[in-house]
Structure formats: C-alpha cells, structure tokens
C-alpha cells in the first residue's frame, strides 16, 4: 500500500496515534508469496513416513487453509480447527 499524509509543523510527533490515521491512498499492489521448491514433496514424504506434520501460522484462516492445501498438509477430507 502506498499512502501519504501532510503533517502540520505543530503536530506532536511523539504521539504516533494520529500518525496512523487519515492517509490519502495512492496505490495498492499485491505479491504472492510462493512456496519454496519441493515443499509439497518434502511434506508428503514426511507424512508417508508417519512423521506428524503440524502447521502453525498467524495468517487469517482462509489464507492459512489455502497454504495448507497448496503444500499438501490439508486435503478436502480434513476438518480445520481455529485456536484463538
């Protein structure tokens, strides 16, 4: 995201709360963070060897589920549990 905000000379720069609001949006771009080569194969090999594989992430639920599907940790037959 690219944004800007004009600050008055009188604004208190020690208090960041007002610095994080009321920006003018200039543009947005998205980047796909691709899995490294052979991640899906490696995880599959672990699972075939009866090694327990867990996925822990701070991503949003839908993002985490997509990552789990793309790297082979999850499939359509599995239930996903969210822990807060």
C-alpha positions, 0 to 999 in steps of 0.5 A: 500500500502506498499512502501519504499524509501532510503533517502540520509543523505543530503536530506532536510527533511523539504521539504516533496515534494520529500518525496512523490515521487519515492517509490519502491512498495512492496505490495498492499492489499485491505479491504472492508469496510462493512456496519454496521448491519441493515443499509439497514433496518434502511434506508428503514424504514426511507424512508417508513416513508417519512423521506428524506434520503440524502447521502453525501460522498467524495468517487469517484462516482462509489464507492459512487453509489455502497454504495448507492445501497448496503444500499438501498438509490439508486435503478436502477430507480434513476438518480445520480447527481455529485456536484463538 
